[in-house]
C-alpha cells in the first residue's frame, strides 16, 4: 500500500511539475507558439530576374493570376528593393539580413561561407529553434543552370536540412529554339518547349516543395520550405502554352524618349551593349515575349504551391513570402539585362501574406530585402542576432502607413575600385558613382528616369538630404576574396 499523502508533499510535487512544464514550454516556445497554437510555418518563394511591373509590361500584361491571388491574401510591397541587382549578392544579403557593404559579396563568384564562415542565415536561425528547413531550386546562388551545381553553395547542414537543385527530366530539350544574338551570347536563347511543366526544373521544384509541405504537415513539424524558380531568368525557355498567352501582336516595346539624359559612364555595364543595339524589332519582340512566357510559367508553379496551402488548410498558420531577387531591364536605355542602379534593375516584386496581417492591400513605403530576416524571426518568435541591417515588416503588414525607414539602398561594383551606390525614398532616387558623377530622378513625374536633375540648383537641398542618407550607410566594402 502507498503511504498517505500530505498536502505539503502534494504541493511540492505540483510546484515542481509546473516549474518543469514551464521550462519545457519556454525551451520549445518558438516551435509551439503562444497559447498552444499549432506550429507556424514559412513558405519562401523566389523568382529569378523577375522585375516589378511597369514600362513595357503593365501589371495586367504580366498574366500572373496566382501572384494576384497571393496578393489578395496579403500585402503587395510596391517599392521593394534588392541590395544588389545581381543574383548571388542579392540572395546572400537577403538570407543574412546584412547589406553587401557588410558581407563583402559583390559578385557571383564567391560563396558567402568562404568570407563569413560563422554568419547566420534566417533558415539556420529557425532550424536551431526546431523548424525543419528545406530548399528546392535556386535560393542561394548554387548554380547558373541545374546542370552545373556547386554542392557546397547549397549550404545543406547549416541553413537547410535538405537542399536540392532540381533537374529537368529527359528528354526535356524538345521544341523550337533561336539565339537572339546570333550566337554571340550563349545565354540569349529563347525556347518554345514541347512537353509539360514537370519536364523542366521549375516544375520539378514545385513537385518537391509540395511533397515536403505535405510530409511535414502530416508529421506535425513546423517547417520552412523554400522554392526557388529559375524563370524568367535566361535562357528563355518555357513550355509553348505559356508563349501562347502572349501573342506577338499584343506586345508593346519600350522606346527611350528623345532628349533622354545621357547615362553616366559607369551606369551601364561594359560589354553586350552593342549586341543589344544590333537587335532587330523582331528580336526585341521575341525577347519580351519569351520573358513574359517565363513569368507565366513561374506563376503557374506558384499556383501549385498555393493550391497545396488550400488543400492542407495552412493559410492561418503559414507566413508566405514571394519575391524576385532583383529587377530587370527590358529595353530601357537599350539594356536587356540587370546590374544597373536604375529603378527597373533595383526594384523587384515582394508580396507577403501574414496570417495575422492585412489582406489585399498595397504598401508604397520603401522596403528592402534585408528586412525579411527580422520579419521571419519575429513571426517565428526567434530572437535574431545583433547587427542586422533590416527592420521587421510586420508593422507594415498590419498598417501599410506605419513608419518604417527613410530610404532603401542598392549598390553595384564595376571592378578596379569603381562602384556606385543609390538610395530612394519612394519618390526620388539619388545615385552617386565613384568617378564623381551623380544622378537624381523624380519618380513622381519621371518613373522611367529619363531626366537627370542632379545638377539643378533648385533641387540642391533634396540632393544633399539624400546624399546624407547615402553617406550614413556602411562604407563601400572591400570585396570578399
N, C-alpha and C positions, 0 to 999 in steps of 0.2 A: 504494500500500500504506500501511496505517496504521503509525505508528511503534510500537515495542514499549512496552508499558505497564509502568511501575514500580509496585511495591507502595505506595509513598508517594503516588503520584498517585491510585491506586485508593482508598486510604484517605481522602484528602482529598475526592474526589468523593463517596464513600459517606457521609462525615460530613455534607457539605453537603446531600445528598439527605435524610438522616434529619432534619436540622435543619429543612429546608423542609417536610417532611411533618409534623413536629411542630407547626410554626407553623400550617400549614393546618388540621390537625386541631383545634388549640386554637381557631382562629377559628370553626370550624364545629361544635365540640363540642356546644353545646346542640342543634344540629339532628340530629346523627347519634348522640349518646348514647355511653355508655361501652361499651368492648369491641365496637365496631362494630355495636351493636344497631340495628335499623330505627328510623326516627324515631318518637317518641312524639306522640300526638295528644291533643286535648282536645275533648270534646263537652259543651257547656254547654246545658242545657235549663232554661227558666224558664216557670213558670205564673203567671198574674196573679190576685191576690186569693185565692190558694189557702191556706187555713188548715190547721193541723195538726188531726188527728182529735181528737175529744173533745166533750163536751156532747151535743147532739142528733145528732151523727154519729160514733158509734164507728167504729173503723177498718174493721170488717167490713161496715159500711153504705156505705163510700165506693165500693166496687166499682172498685178500681184494680189489676187483675191485673198490669199491666205495671210499675207502680211497685213492686209487691211483688216482681216478678221482678228488677227492678234492685236492690232492697234485698237480695235473696238473693245478689247478686254483690258486695255491698259493705257499707257501714256506714250505718245509719239514725241520724241525729242527732236524738234525741227532744226536745232542748231547744236549738233553733237560733233565733236572734233577729235580726230586722231592726233597723237603727239608726234607722229612721224608719218609721212604719206607713202610708206613702203612697208611690205609685209612683216618682216622679222622685227624691226624696231618697234612697230606699232603693237604687234601682238605681245612682245616681251613687256613693253611698257604697261599695257592693259592688265596682264596677268600679275605683274609685280606691284602695280599701283604706284609706279615711280616714273618720273619723266626721263626722257632719253639723256638729258643732262646728268641725271643721277646714275643711270645704268651704263652709259658709255656705248650702248649698242646703237649704231647709226648706219647699219648696212645689213645685208642678207647673209654675210659670210661668217658671223661669229655667234655661236650658241652661248646664251647668257650664263650658263653654269661655268663656262671657262673663265669668264671675267668675274662672276659673282657666285661662287660655289655655295654660299650659305644663304642666298636670297630666298625669300619665302613667297610663293605664289598663293593666290587665294584658293585654288583647288587643294594645295598642300595644307593650308590652314584648316579647311573643312575636313580633310582626310584625318588630320590629327585630332579632330573633335568627334570622330566616329562616323563620318559620312563615307560612303563608298563613292569613289570618283572614277569615272571612265570617260575616255576621249576617243572619238572616232572621226576620221578625216583630218582636215587641216585646222588645228587650233594653234599650236606652236608651229613655227615655220620649218617643219621637219623634212619637207620635200617640195621641189618645184613641180614635180609630177609624181604620181603614185608609183611610178616605176623606179624612182631614184630616191628612196627613203634613207635618211640618216638616222638610224635607230636611236642613238644616244640623245638626239634632239627631241624625241618624243617625251622624255622625262618620266618614263614609267618607273614606278617605285618611289618617286618623290612627289610629283604633282598628282599622278594618276595611279590607281590600282591596275588599270588596263588602259593602254594607249595603242591605237592601231590606225594605220593609213589603209583605207580600203582600196582594193584593186579591181579594175574592170574585169568582167567575165569575158572569156574568149568564145567566139570571135567578137570583138567589140568595135573594131575599126571597119565598119561597113557603111558605105554611103557616098556622098558627093563632097569632094574637098577642093579647096582653092586657096593658095597663098596670095594674100592681098599685096605683098611686097615683091612679088616675082621671085621669091626665094631669098631675098636679101636679109629678111628677118624670119628665122625659123618659127618663132612663136606666133607670127601674124597669119595664122591659118584659120579659116572657117571650115566647119564640117557639119553638113546636114546628115545626121546619122540614121541609119536603119536600125530597127530593133527597139526594145523597150527601155525604160528608165533604169532598171536594175542590172543592165549590162554595163552601166557606167559607174565610175567611182562614187558619184554623189548619190545615186540610187542605193548602192551598197552601204554607204554611210548611214542613210536613213534606216535601212533594214537593221543594221547593227545597233543603232541607238534605240530603236523601238524594241528590239529584243531585250536590251538591258533594262529599259524602263519597266517592261512587263515583269521581268525576272526579279528585279529589286523590289518592285511593289508587292509581288507575291510573297517575298521574304520579309516584308515589313521593315526593310532597311532604308534609312534616309540616304538620298543619293544626289550627286552632281553628275549629270550626264551632259557631255558636250558633243555637238555635231557640227563639224566644220566642212561646209560645202565649198568646192573649188570654183564653181561658177558664180558670176560671169567672167572670171579670170580666163586669160588665154591659155591654150589655143581655144578658139571659139567654137567648141563642139557641143552640140545638143541634139537630142532626137528631133527628127524632122517635124513632128507635130508642133513643136514649140516655135519653129520658124514660121509655120503656117499661121500662127497667131498674129504675125507682124508682116502683112503684105508690103512689098517694097513701095507701092504707090501711096501707102498710108504714112510714110515716114517723112519727117521734116528735118532737113540737115541744118546744122548751125552755120551761120555766116558772120564772121567778125565785121563789125561796122566800120565804115570809112572814118578815118580820123582817130582810130583807137590808139591810145598811148603805147609807145614802144616799150616793151618789157625790158627791165634792166638786164645786163649781160648774164648774170647768174640765175635769172628767174626760170629759164627753160634749160633742162639738162643738155649737155653736148650729145651728139650722135642722134640718129633716127630722124632728125628734123627734115632732112632732105628727102628721106624715104616717104615721110608723111606728105611733104609738099608735092611729091610725084603721084599721089593717089588721084585717080580719076573720080568723077562724081559717082560712077558705079561702084568703085572701091569703097568710097566713104559710105554710101548707102548700104552696101553689103556688111561693112564693119558694124554700123549702127544696128542693122537688123540682127546680126549674129550676137551682138552684146545683149540686145533685148530678149532674144531667144534663150540665152543663158540665164538671164534674170527669171524668166518664166519657168524654166526647168528647175532652178533653185527653189522658187516659190512653191512649186508642186511638192518638192521634198519637205519643205517646211510644213505644208498642209498635212502630210502624213504624220508628222510628229504631233501636230495639234489634234488630229483625229485620235491619236493614242491617249492624249490627256483627256479628251472627251470620253473615250471608252473606259478608262480606268477611274474616271471622276476625280481627277487630281488637281483641277484648277484652284480649289480652295486651299491647297497647301503646297503649291509649286510657284516659285519665282521664275518667270520665263523672261530671258533676255535675248533679244536679237540685235545684231549689229553687223555692219560691214567694217572691214579692218581699216579702210581709208577710202577716199573718193577716187574719181577717175575723170579724165577729160575725154570728151567725145567731139573733138574738133575745135574747141575753144583755143584761140591763138595758134591754130594749126597743129595742136598737140593731141595725140591719140594714146594717152597713157596716164601715169600718175607722176609722183615725185616732183611736184611743184608746191609753192606756198600760196597758190590761188585758191579761192573758196572751193572750186569744184574738186580739187585734189585733197584738201584738208578735211572737208566735211563729209560725213557718211551717215547712213541711217542708224537710228537707235530707237528701239521700241522695248518697253519693259511693262510686263503685266505682273503686278504685285497683288496677292490675294487680299491684302488689306488696303489697297490703293484705289485710286480713281479709275474709271473706265471711260474709254472713248474721248480722251482729252489730248490736247496738244500743248507742249511746253516750248516757249520760244527763248528761254534763258540759255545762255551759252554754257554747255557742259562738256566734259572731257572724258575720254575713255579711262583715264586714271581714277575716275570717280567710281568705277564699277567694283573695285576691291572693297572699299569701305561699305558700299551698298550691300554686297553679298554678305560681308561679315556681320553687319547689323541685322540683316534678315535672319541669319543663322544663329545669332546670339553668341558669336565667337569674337573675342577681342582681337582686333588687328594689331600688327606691330607698329611701333612708333616710326615716325618719319615718312609716312605715306604722303604722296603729293595731292591726292584727291579728297573729295568730301562726299559723304553719302548722299545719294539721290533720293532717299526715302522721303525726306520732307517735300520734295517736288512731286513725288508720286501721290501725295495726299493733298497738296495745294500747289498747282502749277505756277502760282505767282509768288511762292516763297523765295526768300533771299537765298542766293547760292554763292556765286563768286563773280568778280568783276569781268574777267576775260578768260577765254580759252586760248591755249598756245600750241604752236606746232613749229618744228624746226626741220631743216634739211642740211645734209652735208654734201658739198661738191668736191671734196678731196683737196689735198695740198693746202690745208689750212683755210679753205674757202667754205663759207656756210651762210645760212640765212635763218632768221627767226621771225615769227609772225604771231600777232595776237589779234583777237576780235572780241568786241564787246556785244556782238549781236547785230550791231548796225555798221560800225566802222571796222575796217581791217587795216592794221599798220604792220608793215614788213620792213625789216632792216637787213641789209646784206653786209658781209664782211669787207666788201670793197667800198663801203660808204654810201652806196645808193639806198634809196628808201622808196616805199610805196604807201599810199593812203587812198582807200576806196570807201565810198559812201554807198552801202548796200540799199539804203532807202530809195535811192534814185538810180543806182548803177549796180544791179545784182550780179552782172557778168564781169564787173571790174574792168571796164574799158577806159576809164579816165583816171589817171594817177594824179592825185591832188596834194601830194606830199609837199610840194614847194609853193603852195598857195599861201600867202601871208595871212589871209583871213582865217585860215584853219590852223594857224600855228599853235594855239592853245590846245586844240584837240590832238594834234600830233604829239606834243610834248607830254600830255597826260597819258596817252597810250605808250609812248616810249618809256615813261617812268614805270609803268606796269610791266613792260617787257624787261627792263633792266632789273626789276625785282625778282625775276626768275633765277634759278641756279645758273652759274656761269656755263659758257659753252664747254662741252665735255671733251676730254681727251679720249678719242675713240678707243674702244676696248681692243687689246691685242688679239 
